Amino acid sequence: MKAAFAVSCMLLLLAREAAAHMALLYPMPRGGVATKQFDGQVHTWIGFNEKRVLPCNGYGPGPVTDLKAGQVVNVRFWGPALPDADRDKLPPQPKDGQPQLNQARHGGGTCQFSLSTDGGKTFHLIGQYTNSCPDFYYEWPVKIPDNVPSCTTANKCLFVWSWTAHLSDQFYQNCADVSIQGEANGVYPKAGIDIVDVKGYKSSVAAPGDAAGDKEGKGPLPAEVKSNLNGSWK
């Protein structure tokens, strides 16, 4: 009886942990909420269990999003608290005194956005937001560089979101399969992404946050929006 009770408590704890994080919503990632792969764990961190590994949180190929060089991708995020009706639009901004959706965004942190052309073996940084990212009350503009080459190889071309949280030593990564219409003789940015709090990498790393906890933050910083849209990543 005691053993059965202990197992039940453990399963309940794991379910609560699995329901308390953030994931990519657009572009729709591998394992995303609207995919056949969805198993309720796309929003968990790398190392949550033996399946949640790098790259792409361990998920295989998913739906493909068509992109073009120079296109601005208005990234959106998902969490279990986001109503289904708000998947295709931003949820209404909470007014003073109104309850907010519990995003479990861990006080924000640093989000990095990258492209991969080899299925997640290497990453080319194309955008970054600090302090208040992620937050599903906002869109987060990221520009596909003007001069990237085309990438159309199935299962190899990825738009990647990586998140180092503020209030927990956890690293998250989701990948969206993409097809990119690019430029002849194009090049990818040389900068890579920062991977932390994963076995084999630097541990106990917490990114700067915004002191908003799990509530709505301040959204994208204007200076970072400008930097991302100007193609500052080389």
DAJO-V818118 format. One record per residue. N is the residue number from 1. RES is the residue in one letter. PSI is psi in whole degrees, -180 to 180 (* if undefined). OMEGA is omega in degrees with one decimal (999 if undefined). NEAR is the number of other C-alpha atoms within 10 Angstrom. Layout:
n: {N | N}
res: {RES | RES}
psi: {PSI | PSI}
omega: {OMEGA | OMEGA}
near: {NEAR | NEAR}
This chain:
n: {1 | 2 | 3 | 4 | 5 | 6 | 7 | 8 | 9 | 10 | 11 | 12 | 13 | 14 | 15 | 16 | 17 | 18 | 19 | 20 | 21 | 22 | 23 | 24 | 25 | 26 | 27 | 28 | 29 | 30 | 31 | 32 | 33 | 34 | 35 | 36 | 37 | 38 | 39 | 40 | 41 | 42 | 43 | 44 | 45 | 46 | 47 | 48 | 49 | 50 | 51 | 52 | 53 | 54 | 55 | 56 | 57 | 58 | 59 | 60 | 61 | 62 | 63 | 64 | 65 | 66 | 67 | 68 | 69 | 70 | 71 | 72 | 73 | 74 | 75 | 76 | 77 | 78 | 79 | 80 | 81 | 82 | 83 | 84 | 85 | 86 | 87 | 88 | 89 | 90 | 91 | 92 | 93 | 94 | 95 | 96 | 97 | 98 | 99 | 100 | 101 | 102 | 103 | 104 | 105 | 106 | 107 | 108 | 109 | 110 | 111 | 112 | 113 | 114 | 115 | 116 | 117 | 118 | 119 | 120 | 121 | 122 | 123 | 124 | 125 | 126 | 127 | 128 | 129 | 130 | 131 | 132 | 133 | 134 | 135 | 136 | 137 | 138 | 139 | 140 | 141 | 142 | 143 | 144 | 145 | 146 | 147 | 148 | 149 | 150 | 151 | 152 | 153 | 154 | 155 | 156 | 157 | 158 | 159 | 160 | 161 | 162 | 163 | 164 | 165 | 166 | 167 | 168 | 169 | 170 | 171 | 172 | 173 | 174 | 175 | 176 | 177 | 178 | 179 | 180 | 181 | 182 | 183 | 184 | 185 | 186 | 187 | 188 | 189 | 190 | 191 | 192 | 193 | 194 | 195 | 196 | 197 | 198 | 199 | 200 | 201 | 202 | 203 | 204 | 205 | 206 | 207 | 208 | 209 | 210 | 211 | 212 | 213 | 214 | 215 | 216 | 217 | 218 | 219 | 220 | 221 | 222 | 223 | 224 | 225 | 226 | 227 | 228 | 229 | 230 | 231 | 232 | 233 | 234}
res: {M | K | A | A | F | A | V | S | C | M | L | L | L | L | A | R | E | A | A | A | H | M | A | L | L | Y | P | M | P | R | G | G | V | A | T | K | Q | F | D | G | Q | V | H | T | W | I | G | F | N | E | K | R | V | L | P | C | N | G | Y | G | P | G | P | V | T | D | L | K | A | G | Q | V | V | N | V | R | F | W | G | P | A | L | P | D | A | D | R | D | K | L | P | P | Q | P | K | D | G | Q | P | Q | L | N | Q | A | R | H | G | G | G | T | C | Q | F | S | L | S | T | D | G | G | K | T | F | H | L | I | G | Q | Y | T | N | S | C | P | D | F | Y | Y | E | W | P | V | K | I | P | D | N | V | P | S | C | T | T | A | N | K | C | L | F | V | W | S | W | T | A | H | L | S | D | Q | F | Y | Q | N | C | A | D | V | S | I | Q | G | E | A | N | G | V | Y | P | K | A | G | I | D | I | V | D | V | K | G | Y | K | S | S | V | A | A | P | G | D | A | A | G | D | K | E | G | K | G | P | L | P | A | E | V | K | S | N | L | N | G | S | W | K}
psi: {-46 | -40 | -43 | -40 | -40 | -41 | -42 | -42 | -40 | -44 | -39 | -42 | -44 | -39 | -41 | -41 | -42 | -21 | 16 | 48 | -167 | 157 | 166 | 139 | -45 | 129 | 147 | 123 | 168 | 131 | 7 | 167 | -26 | 18 | 163 | -19 | -11 | 123 | 14 | 10 | 5 | -24 | 9 | 165 | 163 | 122 | 2 | -42 | -174 | -17 | -25 | 89 | 168 | 149 | 168 | 26 | 22 | 4 | 147 | -177 | 143 | -158 | 150 | 132 | 129 | 129 | 164 | 151 | 134 | -7 | 141 | 122 | 117 | 89 | 139 | 157 | 159 | 150 | 162 | -24 | -12 | 121 | 146 | -34 | -17 | 13 | -33 | 3 | 160 | 141 | 151 | 141 | 131 | 138 | 165 | 129 | -14 | 146 | 146 | 156 | 137 | 101 | -21 | 49 | 5 | 39 | 18 | -148 | -153 | 124 | 130 | 142 | 135 | 168 | 144 | 139 | 5 | 31 | 20 | 15 | -38 | 158 | 142 | 111 | 129 | -5 | 156 | 139 | 138 | 167 | -63 | 6 | 138 | 171 | 120 | 7 | -5 | 160 | 149 | 97 | 130 | 130 | 130 | 124 | 146 | -29 | 22 | 150 | 169 | 150 | 111 | 7 | 122 | 136 | 0 | -30 | 120 | 143 | 122 | 131 | 129 | 139 | 125 | 114 | 162 | -48 | 6 | 147 | 72 | 146 | 132 | 148 | 128 | 148 | 133 | 127 | 132 | 162 | 122 | 125 | 109 | -158 | 145 | 137 | 26 | 168 | 155 | 151 | 146 | -27 | 141 | -166 | 165 | 122 | 124 | 168 | 32 | 144 | 128 | -6 | 171 | 136 | 171 | 47 | 126 | 127 | 155 | 142 | -163 | 8 | 14 | -2 | -129 | 6 | 176 | 134 | -158 | -3 | -173 | 134 | 131 | -40 | -35 | -34 | -48 | -44 | -44 | -39 | -19 | -2 | 47 | -7 | 119 | *}
omega: {179.6 | -179.9 | 179.5 | 178.9 | 179.8 | 178.6 | 179.4 | 179.0 | -179.8 | 179.0 | 178.3 | 179.1 | 179.3 | 179.2 | 179.2 | 178.6 | -177.9 | -177.0 | -169.8 | -178.4 | -175.3 | 178.4 | 175.0 | 175.4 | 174.8 | -2.9 | -177.4 | -175.6 | 168.9 | -178.7 | -175.6 | -171.4 | -178.1 | -179.2 | 177.0 | -178.6 | -171.5 | -179.5 | 178.7 | -178.1 | -177.1 | -177.6 | 178.1 | -174.6 | 175.9 | -177.1 | 177.8 | 170.4 | -174.0 | 179.0 | -173.2 | -173.9 | 171.7 | -8.9 | 167.6 | -179.7 | 174.2 | -177.9 | 176.1 | -174.8 | -179.5 | -179.5 | -176.8 | 175.3 | 179.2 | 179.6 | 178.0 | 172.5 | -179.3 | -178.4 | 174.0 | 179.1 | 178.2 | -175.1 | 174.2 | -177.5 | -178.3 | 170.1 | -177.6 | -179.1 | -178.8 | 179.1 | 179.2 | -178.2 | -177.8 | 177.6 | -177.0 | 178.5 | 178.2 | 175.6 | -179.5 | 178.5 | 179.4 | 177.3 | -178.7 | 177.3 | 179.2 | 177.9 | 178.5 | 174.6 | 179.9 | -175.9 | -173.7 | -178.3 | 171.5 | 177.4 | -179.3 | -177.1 | -179.0 | 174.0 | 173.6 | -179.3 | -174.8 | 172.9 | 173.4 | 179.5 | -178.2 | 175.8 | 176.1 | 175.2 | 177.4 | -174.9 | 178.9 | -175.0 | 178.2 | 180.0 | -179.6 | 172.0 | -177.3 | 173.8 | -170.1 | -177.8 | 3.4 | 179.3 | -174.7 | 171.5 | -174.8 | 165.9 | -176.7 | -174.7 | 175.7 | -177.3 | 169.3 | -175.4 | -177.1 | -169.4 | 177.9 | 176.4 | 176.3 | 174.2 | -175.1 | -178.8 | -177.5 | 174.9 | -178.3 | -174.0 | -173.3 | 165.1 | -167.9 | 171.8 | 175.9 | -175.2 | 169.4 | -173.5 | -179.4 | -172.8 | 177.5 | 179.1 | -176.3 | 179.9 | -176.7 | 175.2 | 172.4 | 180.0 | 173.2 | 174.2 | -177.7 | 169.3 | -174.1 | 172.6 | -172.7 | -175.3 | 174.8 | -179.5 | 178.7 | 179.7 | 176.4 | 176.1 | -177.3 | -176.4 | 176.5 | -180.0 | 177.5 | 176.4 | -177.6 | 175.3 | 175.1 | -178.8 | -178.9 | 179.4 | 179.7 | -175.6 | 178.5 | 179.5 | 175.4 | -179.3 | 174.5 | -178.3 | -175.1 | 176.8 | 180.0 | -179.8 | 179.9 | 179.7 | 179.7 | 176.3 | -177.4 | 178.6 | -177.6 | 175.6 | -177.2 | -179.3 | -179.9 | 173.8 | -179.7 | -179.4 | -179.2 | -177.8 | 177.8 | 179.6 | -174.9 | -176.7 | -175.3 | 999}
near: {6 | 7 | 8 | 9 | 10 | 11 | 12 | 12 | 12 | 12 | 12 | 12 | 12 | 12 | 13 | 11 | 14 | 18 | 19 | 18 | 23 | 26 | 31 | 27 | 20 | 18 | 25 | 26 | 33 | 27 | 28 | 27 | 23 | 13 | 13 | 11 | 17 | 14 | 11 | 14 | 23 | 30 | 25 | 23 | 26 | 24 | 18 | 16 | 10 | 8 | 12 | 19 | 18 | 17 | 18 | 25 | 24 | 18 | 20 | 15 | 18 | 19 | 17 | 18 | 16 | 11 | 19 | 21 | 18 | 18 | 16 | 16 | 17 | 13 | 19 | 23 | 24 | 26 | 23 | 19 | 16 | 17 | 11 | 11 | 9 | 13 | 17 | 10 | 12 | 15 | 15 | 10 | 11 | 12 | 8 | 7 | 6 | 8 | 9 | 15 | 18 | 16 | 25 | 20 | 28 | 26 | 26 | 32 | 23 | 21 | 24 | 21 | 26 | 24 | 28 | 22 | 21 | 14 | 20 | 19 | 10 | 14 | 23 | 20 | 23 | 27 | 26 | 24 | 25 | 22 | 23 | 27 | 30 | 34 | 26 | 28 | 24 | 22 | 18 | 25 | 21 | 27 | 22 | 26 | 26 | 17 | 17 | 21 | 18 | 20 | 21 | 17 | 14 | 14 | 19 | 17 | 23 | 31 | 26 | 27 | 25 | 22 | 28 | 30 | 28 | 25 | 19 | 16 | 17 | 23 | 22 | 30 | 28 | 31 | 33 | 27 | 27 | 29 | 21 | 22 | 17 | 21 | 16 | 10 | 9 | 13 | 15 | 20 | 18 | 11 | 13 | 18 | 19 | 16 | 19 | 19 | 21 | 18 | 11 | 8 | 10 | 11 | 14 | 11 | 17 | 18 | 19 | 17 | 22 | 18 | 15 | 15 | 18 | 19 | 19 | 23 | 22 | 15 | 20 | 20 | 15 | 9 | 9 | 18 | 17 | 13 | 17 | 23 | 20 | 13 | 18 | 15 | 18 | 13}
